[in-house]
Amino acid sequence: MAISSIGIGSGLPLEELLENLRTSENQSLALIQSRADTVESRLSAYGTIKSSVEVLKNASDAMAKADTFGALKTSATGDAYTGTATNKAVAGIYNIAVKQLATSQSLRTSALTPTTQLAEGKVNIEIKLNGSATKTITLDKADTTLEGIVKAVNGDSSLGISATLINIGGEPPQSHLMFTAKRTGMDAAVQTIKVTKSDDGTPSYLDAIIGFESTNATNPLTESAAKNATIEINGIPITSQTNTVKDAIEGVTLTLTKTHADLGNGVYATDALTVSRDDSVTSKAVNAFVSAYNTLQGIIKTLSSYNVDAQKGSALTGDSLTRNIQNQIREALNVAGSSGAVRSLSQMGITTDVKDGTLKVDSTKLSAALKDNMVDVQNLFAGENGISKKLGATADVFIKSGGLISSASDSMTSSLKDLNKQYAATFDRIDAKMEVYRKQFSAMDSMVAQMNSVSSYLTQQLSMLGNLNEK
């Protein structure tokens, strides 16, 4: 509350005294704020540790996935296709010839003026693709121009075709209307386009312009026929509706980009596709796991350390939950395989640094373990009693909803709310107390000012009496 400065009347340093009283009273606020800051620091630190544990758990879960082990890679001797492989593929070499790429069907009209109405009235355009149900769009007379047909066809995504105008100039300007199947291959090609009058179902004049039947050799539309992709794998013919050929070789996806040279008599050049093991996938996953573990250890060390020189602790110095997290996570790595040449982390090149508890990876030893004992490494991590399962269960105790970190965080959040209320109440109490002080000081200031005035008056009067006596 704003009150005018005091002490002017009395000449006493009452304003300074009031400020000193405020400073003294504010010590209780500083204590509450210090406690709140400590709680906030701990709450933030728990959040950081929880996030780091989650990252470690995700890295550990990745080590339990089948595609982390025994991954395969592909390489081709040419550029007619590319390949990718899952772990379902079998390592080997496959000679592949790309004889024909898959293409989509296109149909075009003769050149017409794009704004001319092409029907006598309202019409229905029925479009049927191979193996699909008939779709119908209805056009008013005003929309039976090439431009109107393009708009209507492109406005219905279920038709399976798109429409566009190919402008060729002229006077008046002329355009070809072109229909294009949205997907490649013969199965996605247009079978029929039929235009009838909406009122009686009889053929419309427009049918003579855009009508189409795949079995009719005299269609008004010019067709560029759809083609299926054709390839040979080790001499075995394969047909595909698209240029992406999946599982012709089990677990392998081929993406066709161009055809091979025709050598005559139905013989085509080939490129060799090599499918081989890719241990780098497992190696990257192992190193990501180690990195996540070391990051967690570093964070815990930073948040729980004590600076001897400064005699100051960190947010979680001496915190039992933090120590428990660190110990339990470390313990989860103490897993021994039941069989095989690789039964522990150290046997695959992962050891613990005794100085700081972090993990170190011997890349040479790890590569050898993956090359010669991949199954053992997989069992160590992904087995029924493996590291991934044990560490995942350990991590869940701390990070799951209602887990130990959540419970501790909820408790601190509640404490923080109480401290905020306590701070507000203490602030109001001090404010009220200082108002009482100010009023008392103001009253004293006025009283002293009056006394000073009386004293001055009396002094003046006495001085005057002294002067009279001298005369």
C-alpha positions as CSV (number, residue, x, y, z in Angstrom):
1,M,0.0,0.0,0.0
2,A,1.4,3.4,-1.0
3,I,1.8,5.9,1.8
4,S,3.6,9.3,1.8
5,S,7.1,9.5,3.1
6,I,7.5,9.8,6.8
7,G,10.2,11.5,9.0
8,I,10.0,14.9,7.3
9,G,8.1,16.5,10.2
10,S,10.3,15.1,12.9
11,G,13.6,14.9,11.0
12,L,14.0,11.4,12.2
13,P,15.2,8.6,9.7
14,L,11.8,6.8,10.1
15,E,11.6,5.8,6.4
16,E,15.0,4.1,6.6
17,L,14.0,2.4,9.8
18,L,10.8,1.2,8.2
19,E,12.8,-0.2,5.3
20,N,15.2,-2.0,7.7
21,L,12.2,-3.5,9.4
22,R,10.8,-4.7,6.0
23,T,14.2,-6.3,5.2
24,S,14.2,-8.1,8.5
25,E,10.7,-9.4,8.0
26,N,11.5,-10.4,4.4
27,Q,14.0,-13.0,5.7
28,S,11.1,-15.3,6.3
29,L,10.0,-14.9,2.7
30,A,13.6,-15.6,1.5
31,L,13.6,-18.8,3.6
32,I,10.3,-20.0,2.0
33,Q,11.6,-19.0,-1.5
34,S,14.8,-20.9,-0.9
35,R,12.8,-24.0,0.1
36,A,10.6,-23.6,-3.0
37,D,13.7,-23.2,-5.3
38,T,15.2,-26.4,-3.8
39,V,11.9,-28.3,-4.5
40,E,11.7,-26.9,-8.0
41,S,15.3,-27.9,-8.7
42,R,14.7,-31.4,-7.5
43,L,11.5,-31.7,-9.5
44,S,13.3,-30.6,-12.6
45,A,16.1,-33.0,-11.9
46,Y,13.7,-35.9,-11.5
47,G,12.2,-35.0,-14.9
48,T,15.6,-35.0,-16.5
49,I,16.4,-38.4,-15.1
50,K,13.0,-39.8,-16.1
51,S,13.5,-38.7,-19.7
52,S,17.0,-40.2,-19.8
53,V,15.7,-43.5,-18.4
54,E,13.0,-43.5,-21.1
55,V,15.6,-43.0,-23.8
56,L,17.6,-45.9,-22.4
57,K,14.5,-48.1,-22.2
58,N,13.7,-47.4,-25.9
59,A,17.3,-48.2,-26.9
60,S,17.0,-51.4,-24.8
61,D,13.6,-52.3,-26.4
62,A,15.2,-51.9,-29.9
63,M,17.7,-54.6,-28.9
64,A,14.8,-57.0,-28.5
65,K,13.4,-56.5,-32.0
66,A,13.9,-59.2,-34.5
67,D,14.9,-56.8,-37.3
68,T,17.9,-55.6,-35.1
69,F,19.6,-58.9,-35.6
70,G,20.4,-60.6,-38.8
71,A,19.5,-57.6,-40.9
72,L,20.3,-57.9,-44.6
73,K,21.5,-55.4,-47.2
74,T,21.4,-55.4,-51.0
75,S,23.6,-54.2,-53.8
76,A,23.1,-54.3,-57.6
77,T,25.7,-54.3,-60.3
78,G,23.6,-51.9,-62.5
79,D,21.1,-49.1,-62.3
80,A,18.0,-50.8,-63.7
81,Y,16.6,-51.4,-60.3
82,T,17.3,-51.0,-56.6
83,G,16.6,-53.4,-53.8
84,T,15.9,-53.5,-50.1
85,A,15.7,-56.5,-47.8
86,T,14.1,-57.5,-44.5
87,N,15.4,-60.2,-42.2
88,K,13.0,-62.6,-43.9
89,A,15.2,-62.6,-47.0
90,V,17.9,-65.2,-47.7
91,A,21.4,-64.2,-48.5
92,G,22.4,-65.0,-52.1
93,I,23.0,-63.7,-55.6
94,Y,20.1,-63.2,-58.0
95,N,20.4,-62.4,-61.7
96,I,17.5,-60.1,-62.6
97,A,16.4,-58.7,-66.0
98,V,13.9,-55.9,-66.3
99,K,12.1,-56.5,-69.6
100,Q,9.3,-54.0,-69.3
101,L,8.3,-51.2,-66.9
102,A,4.8,-50.8,-65.6
103,T,3.0,-47.8,-67.2
104,S,-0.4,-46.3,-66.7
105,Q,-3.1,-46.0,-69.4
106,S,-3.9,-42.7,-71.0
107,L,-6.8,-41.8,-73.3
108,R,-7.2,-38.6,-75.3
109,T,-9.8,-37.0,-77.5
110,S,-9.3,-35.3,-80.8
111,A,-8.6,-31.6,-80.7
112,L,-11.6,-29.5,-79.6
113,T,-12.4,-26.0,-78.4
114,P,-12.3,-26.4,-74.6
115,T,-15.2,-24.1,-73.9
116,T,-17.7,-25.6,-76.4
117,Q,-20.7,-27.5,-74.9
118,L,-20.6,-31.0,-76.1
119,A,-24.0,-32.3,-75.0
120,E,-27.7,-31.4,-75.6
121,G,-28.6,-31.5,-71.9
122,K,-27.8,-33.1,-68.6
123,V,-25.7,-36.3,-68.9
124,N,-24.4,-39.2,-66.9
125,I,-20.8,-40.3,-67.4
126,E,-20.2,-43.9,-66.4
127,I,-16.6,-44.9,-65.8
128,K,-15.5,-48.5,-65.1
129,L,-12.0,-49.7,-64.4
130,N,-10.9,-53.3,-64.9
131,G,-12.1,-55.3,-61.9
132,S,-13.8,-52.3,-60.3
133,A,-17.4,-51.2,-59.8
134,T,-18.9,-48.6,-62.2
135,K,-18.7,-45.0,-61.0
136,T,-21.0,-42.3,-62.3
137,I,-20.7,-38.5,-62.4
138,T,-23.5,-36.3,-63.6
139,L,-23.0,-33.1,-65.6
140,D,-25.4,-30.2,-66.4
141,K,-25.4,-29.0,-70.0
142,A,-23.3,-26.0,-69.1
143,D,-20.6,-28.3,-67.6
144,T,-20.3,-30.6,-70.7
145,T,-17.3,-28.6,-72.0
146,L,-13.8,-30.1,-71.9
147,E,-13.0,-27.7,-69.0
148,G,-16.2,-28.8,-67.2
149,I,-15.3,-32.5,-67.7
150,V,-11.8,-32.0,-66.3
151,K,-13.2,-30.3,-63.2
152,A,-15.8,-33.0,-62.6
153,V,-13.4,-35.9,-63.0
154,N,-10.7,-34.4,-60.8
155,G,-13.3,-33.6,-58.2
156,D,-14.1,-37.2,-57.6
157,S,-11.1,-39.1,-56.3
158,S,-12.9,-42.5,-56.3
159,L,-13.0,-42.6,-60.2
160,G,-9.4,-43.9,-60.4
161,I,-8.5,-41.6,-63.2
162,S,-7.4,-37.9,-63.6
163,A,-8.1,-35.5,-66.4
164,T,-6.2,-32.7,-68.0
165,L,-6.2,-30.5,-71.1
166,I,-3.3,-30.6,-73.5
167,N,-3.4,-27.2,-75.2
168,I,-2.1,-27.1,-78.9
169,G,-2.9,-23.5,-79.8
170,G,-4.8,-22.6,-83.0
171,E,-7.5,-20.1,-83.7
172,P,-9.8,-20.6,-81.9
173,P,-7.5,-22.4,-79.3
174,Q,-7.7,-26.2,-79.5
175,S,-7.1,-28.8,-76.7
176,H,-7.0,-32.5,-76.3
177,L,-8.8,-33.9,-73.2
178,M,-6.6,-36.6,-71.6
179,F,-7.7,-39.2,-69.1
180,T,-4.9,-40.9,-67.2
181,A,-5.2,-43.9,-64.8
182,K,-3.9,-43.0,-61.4
183,R,-2.2,-46.4,-61.0
184,T,0.1,-48.3,-63.3
185,G,-0.7,-51.8,-64.7
186,M,-3.5,-53.3,-66.7
187,D,-5.7,-53.9,-63.6
188,A,-6.0,-50.2,-63.1
189,A,-6.9,-49.4,-66.8
190,V,-10.2,-48.0,-67.9
191,Q,-12.5,-50.7,-69.2
192,T,-15.4,-48.5,-70.4
193,I,-16.5,-44.9,-70.5
194,K,-20.2,-44.4,-71.4
195,V,-22.2,-41.2,-71.7
196,T,-26.0,-41.3,-71.6
197,K,-28.7,-38.6,-71.3
198,S,-29.9,-38.3,-67.8
199,D,-33.6,-38.1,-68.7
200,D,-34.0,-41.2,-70.7
201,G,-30.7,-43.2,-70.6
202,T,-30.1,-43.1,-74.3
203,P,-26.6,-42.4,-75.7
204,S,-25.5,-38.8,-75.6
205,Y,-23.7,-37.0,-78.4
206,L,-20.8,-36.7,-75.9
207,D,-20.4,-40.4,-76.0
208,A,-19.1,-40.1,-79.6
209,I,-16.3,-37.9,-78.2
210,I,-15.2,-39.5,-75.0
211,G,-16.8,-43.0,-75.1
212,F,-14.5,-45.9,-74.7
213,E,-14.6,-49.7,-74.7
214,S,-11.4,-51.7,-74.1
215,T,-12.6,-54.4,-76.6
216,N,-13.5,-51.8,-79.3
217,A,-10.9,-51.1,-82.0
218,T,-12.7,-48.0,-83.3
219,N,-13.0,-45.9,-80.1
220,P,-13.1,-42.1,-80.5
221,L,-10.4,-41.9,-77.8
222,T,-6.8,-42.6,-78.7
223,E,-5.3,-45.1,-76.2
224,S,-1.9,-45.4,-74.8
225,A,-2.4,-48.8,-73.2
226,A,-1.3,-49.7,-69.7
227,K,1.5,-52.2,-69.3
228,N,2.5,-54.5,-66.5
229,A,6.1,-54.6,-65.4
230,T,7.8,-57.8,-66.5
231,I,11.1,-59.1,-65.1
232,E,13.0,-62.4,-64.9
233,I,14.7,-63.6,-61.7
234,N,17.2,-66.3,-62.5
235,G,15.2,-67.0,-65.7
236,I,11.8,-67.1,-63.9
237,P,9.2,-64.7,-65.4
238,I,7.5,-62.3,-62.9
239,T,4.7,-59.8,-63.7
240,S,3.8,-56.8,-61.5
241,Q,1.1,-54.1,-61.7
242,T,3.7,-51.6,-60.4
243,N,7.4,-50.9,-60.7
244,T,7.7,-51.8,-57.0
245,V,8.0,-55.6,-56.9
246,K,7.6,-57.0,-53.4
247,D,8.5,-60.5,-52.2
248,A,9.1,-62.0,-55.7
249,I,12.2,-62.8,-53.8
250,E,11.0,-63.4,-50.2
251,G,11.8,-60.4,-48.0
252,V,13.1,-58.4,-50.9
253,T,11.5,-55.3,-52.5
254,L,12.7,-54.3,-56.0
255,T,12.1,-50.8,-57.3
256,L,12.4,-50.8,-61.1
257,T,13.8,-47.7,-62.8
258,K,14.6,-48.7,-66.4
259,T,14.7,-51.7,-68.8
260,H,17.7,-53.9,-69.6
261,A,19.0,-54.2,-73.1
262,D,17.2,-56.6,-75.4
263,L,19.8,-59.0,-76.8
264,G,17.4,-60.6,-79.2
265,N,15.4,-63.8,-79.3
266,G,13.7,-62.9,-76.0
267,V,17.0,-62.7,-74.2
268,Y,17.8,-59.6,-72.0
269,A,20.8,-58.4,-70.3
270,T,20.8,-58.8,-66.5
271,D,22.2,-57.2,-63.3
272,A,23.2,-59.3,-60.3
273,L,21.4,-58.5,-57.0
274,T,23.5,-59.5,-54.0
275,V,21.7,-60.0,-50.7
276,S,24.1,-60.2,-47.7
277,R,24.1,-59.8,-44.0
278,D,24.4,-56.3,-42.6
279,D,25.9,-56.4,-39.1
280,S,26.1,-52.6,-39.0
281,V,22.4,-52.5,-38.0
282,T,23.1,-54.5,-34.9
283,S,26.3,-52.6,-34.2
284,K,24.5,-49.3,-34.4
285,A,21.8,-50.5,-32.0
286,V,24.4,-51.8,-29.5
287,N,26.3,-48.4,-29.6
288,A,23.0,-46.5,-29.2
289,F,22.2,-48.6,-26.2
290,V,25.6,-48.0,-24.7
291,S,25.4,-44.2,-25.4
292,A,22.0,-44.0,-23.7
293,Y,23.3,-45.9,-20.7
294,N,26.3,-43.6,-20.4
295,T,24.2,-40.5,-20.8
296,L,22.0,-41.6,-17.9
297,Q,25.1,-42.2,-15.7
298,G,26.5,-38.8,-16.6
299,I,23.2,-37.1,-15.8
300,I,22.9,-38.8,-12.4
301,K,26.5,-38.0,-11.6
302,T,25.9,-34.3,-12.4
303,L,22.7,-34.0,-10.5
304,S,23.9,-35.8,-7.4
305,S,27.5,-34.6,-7.1
306,Y,28.9,-32.4,-4.3
307,N,31.4,-29.6,-4.9
308,V,33.9,-29.9,-2.1
309,D,35.6,-26.6,-2.9
310,A,32.4,-24.6,-3.0
311,Q,30.9,-26.8,-0.2
312,K,27.7,-26.9,-2.3
313,G,25.6,-29.9,-3.3
314,S,23.6,-30.4,-6.5
315,A,19.8,-30.8,-6.9
316,L,19.8,-34.5,-5.9
317,T,22.9,-34.8,-3.7
318,G,22.3,-37.6,-1.2
319,D,18.9,-38.5,-2.7
320,S,18.1,-42.1,-2.1
321,L,15.8,-42.5,-5.1
322,T,18.5,-41.3,-7.4
323,R,21.0,-43.8,-6.0
324,N,18.4,-46.5,-6.3
325,I,17.8,-45.8,-10.0
326,Q,21.5,-45.9,-10.7
327,N,22.1,-49.1,-8.8
328,Q,19.1,-50.9,-10.2
329,I,19.9,-50.0,-13.8
330,R,23.5,-51.2,-13.3
331,E,22.2,-54.4,-11.8
332,A,20.0,-55.0,-14.9
333,L,23.1,-55.4,-17.0
334,N,24.3,-58.3,-15.0
335,V,22.8,-61.0,-17.2
336,A,24.6,-64.2,-18.2
337,G,23.5,-66.3,-21.2
338,S,22.8,-69.9,-20.6
339,S,24.7,-71.2,-23.6
340,G,26.9,-70.2,-26.5
341,A,30.3,-68.5,-26.9
342,V,29.0,-65.1,-25.9
343,R,27.3,-65.1,-22.5
344,S,28.0,-61.7,-21.2
345,L,28.6,-58.1,-22.3
346,S,32.3,-58.3,-21.7
347,Q,32.6,-61.3,-24.1
348,M,31.1,-59.2,-26.9
349,G,33.4,-56.2,-26.2
350,I,31.4,-54.1,-23.7
351,T,33.1,-53.4,-20.4
352,T,32.5,-51.1,-17.4
353,D,35.0,-48.3,-16.6
354,V,35.7,-48.7,-12.9
355,K,36.4,-45.0,-12.6
356,D,33.0,-43.6,-13.5
357,G,30.8,-46.7,-14.2
358,T,30.3,-46.0,-17.9
359,L,30.4,-48.6,-20.6
360,K,33.1,-48.9,-23.2
361,V,32.8,-50.7,-26.6
362,D,35.6,-52.6,-28.2
363,S,34.6,-52.2,-31.8
364,T,36.9,-55.0,-33.0
365,K,35.6,-57.5,-30.4
366,L,32.0,-56.5,-31.1
367,S,32.4,-57.0,-34.8
368,A,33.8,-60.4,-34.3
369,A,31.0,-61.4,-31.9
370,L,28.4,-60.2,-34.4
371,K,30.1,-62.0,-37.3
372,D,30.6,-65.3,-35.5
373,N,28.1,-65.5,-32.7
374,M,25.1,-63.3,-33.8
375,V,22.6,-65.8,-32.2
376,D,24.4,-65.6,-28.9
377,V,24.3,-61.8,-28.9
378,Q,20.6,-61.9,-29.7
379,N,19.9,-64.3,-26.9
380,L,21.9,-62.1,-24.5
381,F,19.8,-59.1,-25.3
382,A,16.5,-60.4,-26.6
383,G,16.2,-63.8,-24.8
384,E,13.5,-64.6,-22.3
385,N,15.8,-63.6,-19.4
386,G,17.9,-61.2,-21.5
387,I,19.1,-57.7,-20.8
388,S,16.2,-56.0,-22.7
389,K,13.5,-57.6,-20.7
390,K,15.2,-57.2,-17.3
391,L,16.2,-53.6,-18.0
392,G,12.7,-52.8,-19.3
393,A,11.0,-54.2,-16.2
394,T,13.5,-52.2,-14.0
395,A,12.9,-49.0,-15.9
396,D,9.1,-49.3,-15.6
397,V,9.3,-49.4,-11.8
398,F,10.6,-45.9,-12.0
399,I,9.1,-44.2,-15.1
400,K,5.7,-45.8,-15.5
401,S,2.6,-43.8,-14.6
402,G,2.3,-44.1,-10.8
403,G,6.0,-45.3,-10.6
404,L,8.5,-44.2,-8.1
405,I,9.6,-41.0,-10.0
406,S,6.0,-40.0,-10.6
407,S,5.1,-40.5,-7.0
408,A,8.1,-38.5,-5.8
409,S,7.3,-35.8,-8.4
410,D,3.7,-35.6,-7.3
411,S,4.8,-35.2,-3.7
412,M,7.1,-32.4,-4.5
413,T,4.5,-30.7,-6.7
414,S,2.1,-30.8,-3.7
415,S,4.9,-29.4,-1.4
416,L,5.5,-26.6,-4.0
417,K,1.9,-25.6,-4.0
418,D,1.9,-25.5,-0.2
419,L,5.0,-23.3,-0.2
420,N,3.5,-20.9,-2.7
421,K,0.4,-20.6,-0.5
422,Q,2.7,-20.1,2.6
423,Y,4.7,-17.4,0.7
424,A,1.6,-15.5,-0.3
425,A,0.2,-15.7,3.2
426,T,3.5,-14.6,4.8
427,F,3.8,-11.7,2.2
428,D,0.3,-10.5,3.1
429,R,1.1,-10.8,6.9
430,I,4.3,-8.8,6.4
431,D,2.5,-6.2,4.3
432,A,-0.2,-5.8,7.0
433,K,2.5,-5.6,9.8
434,M,4.4,-2.9,7.8
435,E,1.2,-0.9,7.4
436,V,0.8,-0.9,11.2
437,Y,4.4,0.2,11.6
438,R,3.9,2.9,9.0
439,K,0.8,4.3,10.8
440,Q,2.6,4.2,14.2
441,F,5.7,5.9,12.7
442,S,3.5,8.5,11.0
443,A,1.7,9.3,14.3
444,M,5.0,9.5,16.1
445,D,6.4,11.8,13.3
446,S,3.4,14.1,13.7
447,M,3.8,14.1,17.5
448,V,7.5,14.8,17.4
449,A,6.9,17.6,14.9
450,Q,4.3,19.2,17.2
451,M,6.7,18.8,20.2
452,N,9.5,20.4,18.1
453,S,7.1,23.2,17.2
454,V,6.2,23.8,20.9
455,S,9.8,23.6,21.9
456,S,10.7,26.2,19.3
457,Y,7.9,28.5,20.4
458,L,9.0,28.3,24.1
459,T,12.6,28.8,23.2
460,Q,11.6,31.9,21.3
461,Q,9.5,33.3,24.1
462,L,12.2,32.7,26.7
463,S,14.6,34.5,24.5
464,M,12.3,37.5,24.3
465,L,11.9,37.6,28.1
466,G,15.7,37.5,28.5
467,N,16.0,40.5,26.2
468,L,13.4,42.5,28.2
469,N,15.2,41.8,31.5
470,E,18.4,43.1,30.0
471,K,16.7,46.4,29.2
